[in-house]
Amino acid sequence: MVAHSERKALLQGIALAWPEGIPAGGTASDAHYLDLEGVAPESQGEWLAWLHWAAMHRGRREWADRLAGCGVALPWRTRWSRWRPYGSVEASGGTGGTGGPIDYVELGTVDGDPAVAGQHEMAVAHDAEDAGDERYLEQTWRLADGAEISAPAIVDVFLDDDGEVGRTEGSTLQASESDPPRATPPGLRVPRLPKSVRDAEWAGDSLWALGGAGGVCVVEVLEAEENEERPGRWPAPLVGTHRRAADWPLPTSLSARHAPPRAWLEARFGSGALRRLDEASLPEGLTHPGARNSLTDVGFPALDEHRLRFLTTEVLDETGLVESEGQTGPAYLVGRWLGDPVVLEGNSGRVVLASVAETALLGTSLPQFTTLVGLACLVRECRFTSTGEELDSRRSLRAWARGTDAVAADSGPWAAAFGGELDIPESL
């Protein structure tokens, strides 16, 4: 039915079927978000190629194969994908993980095998020693099947006096005489792409490597002539949609848990960011058993201003818990929210913002506060394909936060953070 339903009719049927919100995780959600990106092909074959593309992101290979074999010729199809699915902040189980946001794709070899690298631009600190003129987070995959070759690693690029690449340090990708030339053969144009695809490189034969907001993938052009005279990008829609997406599902690691596993927190805050404290180093005034256990068993994240614009935290294994003055009971400084102190109450285990203007609850318990911070980091890590998808993610984030800590999630500071207001430089 999907394969033979015209695009506009399918979208209209989706709106009628789910007036309260399109559920995440399936073809209806994919069609909805493709439309928000402006993907509006006239031919049924190209529309199915995009649905096939989205299905591959989800790891739904069997469904993708059914779309490809429905009797409608696809002008191109997706070979493999390491791309974040629509309506999700994490990879689907069948994709083997994503590469995160990608700014550039590069082609070469690793140990003789053709490979594709995804590169994400990183800021280079002026005082960073041994840093290049440009810095990227790079990950490589085998071109043939998308098997991971290397985990993400920092790559430094040093430019010569003419602004050309002089040397590169840290990359696993090697240039090869067999690398494809930059000029593509006549008639072999890349499919028309949405703005979420930031870079495209011809990978030889009929293959293109794509990188963008969701990660990296490789597509194969099957009917080159259909793509020959298309403009480069799908424009964003000028008129908003009357459809609405349902809240996205809670990240898998948080389902049915009061506190997330340590591995999930480490993935959000960065390797080594969770700092455990020794029991002997905890002050006597910290009497709340849950807070004590959290600090010694799980740890507390050490975050600078690069992780979240509005929150920095103390490096507690170095500073220890320093008592905060002016509180009604024992309380300890654990961070700064827009410069105001964030304190852990020794008796209740609550985490509060103790500003001059107000005292606001940031976490009913220390584990709940840490989870809320992790959720904020998770959404900020993503690059979304459209404004609509970003707004849906923030609405879902608020729902997840309420499920984690209903009282704290509705406080003024967290409401501003989850709404994206504190990601705007002018508001800081």
PyMOL commands that set and color helices and strands:
alter all, ss='L'
color gray80, all
select helices_A, chain A and resi 7-17+27-36+44-57+61-68+93-95+224-227+252-254+262-269+279-281+289-298+316-319+366-381+387-404+406-409+412-418+421-423+425-427
alter helices_A, ss='H'
color red, helices_A
select strands_A, chain A and resi 76-83+104-110+113-122+134-142+148-159+165-169+197-202+207-212+215-221+274-275+300-301+311-313+322-323+331-337+340-345+351-354+359-363
alter strands_A, ss='S'
color yellow, strands_A
deselect
rebuild
show_as cartoon
